[in-house]
Amino acid sequence: MPNVCDVRVRFYLPSEALRPHFTTFYITEITVPDGGRVTDWLHPEWANLRICSGDFFDSELAGSRYGKAMAPFTGPTSTTVRFTVSTVRFWGVGLLPLGWARLMGVPAHDYANRIFDSHAEPALAPFSSLIDEVFGPEPDEAAELARIEAHFAARMHGLVPDEARIVACHEALVDEDISTVAEMGEAAGLPSHTLERLCRKHFGFPPRLLLRRQRFMRSLAQYMLDPSLRWIGAIDSHYHDQAQFVRDFHAFMGMSPSEYAGIPHPVLGGVMKARQEAAGAAVQALHLPGRG
């Protein structure tokens, strides 16, 4: 059956109080004709909670297949998630590193490149009431969004340890002029051992890998928004040459740039354009801290 579907997605920036902790809250409606299923590949991103009504996702990450769940939670990723789904309506919640530090209470590197059933993982118990209550008897987007906002607004009390350092680290990470760990540490005002510890604990990965992911995602987003550039025109200026970019593409997406360009992206193609228009960043990894 053709890998085709109708996709409607709307992104909402969180309220000012929540914005430093989340990328966006987003509602996605995928309609697949004749009971079929579609396949696409998620890009490396920050942690996400997705709460489904309708079909559930079949997901594969780093060679591991994950069973279906109403509310799959994906930790921060440095690789693609291949997913297959039929008709579904779901809310997504993207956690920035500061949101992870406030809400999770566990090291991000323990959850990196893994998917969990939110109802079965103890660390995700704080999401249970939201998962159970976000959908009403009938679809009501405004009411559902209000429940999401209220759920997280009630959890914004108290101080976050290392908050200033996390924000400084994140600001350095998304600075397009920064390309080395030394530059990142200098910009964040952190010695190398502190930078390494903080990035693994709250961002999920060591700083060197995070910087590689940023460089790669800038290139991929540029291409997806304007394929007429071709890969050579989309490659980030911090790449030494095209061969280095191709190696990164294999590392992050598990395929070559030409293979990726040659397969349909029935879900992600439209989603990236909608995210760019609503939030100013086509992919989660490029969101600026505090701006959603």
MOMO-V106498 format. One record per pair of residues at least 12 apart in sequence whose C-alpha atoms are under 7 Angstrom apart, sorted by the first residue. I is the first residue (numbers start at 1). J is the second residue. Records with the same first field share a line. If there is no record, write none. Layout:
# MOMO-V106498
I->J / J
This chain:
# MOMO-V106498
1->36
3->38 / 39 / 266
4->32 / 38 / 266
5->30 / 31 / 32 / 33 / 266
6->30 / 31 / 32
7->29 / 30 / 31 / 267
8->28 / 29 / 30
9->26 / 27 / 28 / 29 / 271
10->26 / 27 / 28
11->24 / 25 / 26 / 27 / 275 / 278
12->24 / 25 / 26
13->25 / 279 / 292
14->292
18->153
19->290 / 291 / 292
20->98 / 289 / 290 / 291 / 292
21->95 / 96 / 98 / 99
22->94 / 95 / 96 / 99 / 292
23->94 / 95 / 96 / 284 / 287 / 292
24->93 / 94 / 292
25->92 / 93 / 94
26->91 / 92 / 93
27->90 / 91 / 92
28->89 / 90 / 91
29->88 / 89 / 90
30->87 / 88 / 89
31->87 / 88
32->86 / 87
35->86
36->86
37->84 / 85 / 86
38->84 / 85 / 86
39->83 / 84 / 85
40->82 / 83 / 84 / 265 / 266 / 267 / 268
41->80 / 81 / 82 / 83
42->80 / 81 / 82
43->79 / 80 / 81
44->77 / 78 / 79 / 80
45->76 / 77 / 284 / 285
46->75 / 76 / 77 / 94 / 95 / 96 / 284 / 285
47->74 / 75 / 76 / 94 / 95
48->73 / 74 / 75 / 92 / 93 / 94 / 95
49->71 / 72 / 73 / 74 / 92 / 93 / 94
50->71 / 72 / 73 / 90 / 91 / 92 / 93
51->70 / 71 / 90 / 91 / 92 / 131
52->70 / 71 / 88 / 89 / 90 / 91
53->88 / 89 / 90
54->87 / 88 / 89
55->85 / 86 / 87 / 88
56->68 / 69 / 70 / 85
57->83 / 84 / 85
58->83 / 84 / 85
59->81 / 82 / 83 / 84
60->81 / 82 / 83
61->80 / 81 / 82 / 113
62->79
69->117
71->117 / 118 / 131
72->115 / 116 / 117 / 118
73->115 / 116 / 117 / 118
74->114 / 115 / 116
75->111 / 112 / 113 / 114 / 115
76->112 / 113 / 204
77->112 / 113
78->113 / 213 / 252
79->252 / 253
80->252 / 253
97->202 / 203
98->163 / 166
100->202
101->160 / 202
102->160
104->123
107->201 / 202
108->200 / 201 / 202 / 203 / 204
109->200 / 201 / 204 / 205
112->204
130->148 / 151
134->147 / 148
167->289
168->188
169->188
170->289
171->289
172->184 / 187 / 188
173->211
174->286 / 288
179->211 / 238
181->207 / 208
214->285
215->236
216->248
218->236
219->234 / 235 / 236
221->282 / 283
222->234
224->269
225->273
279->292
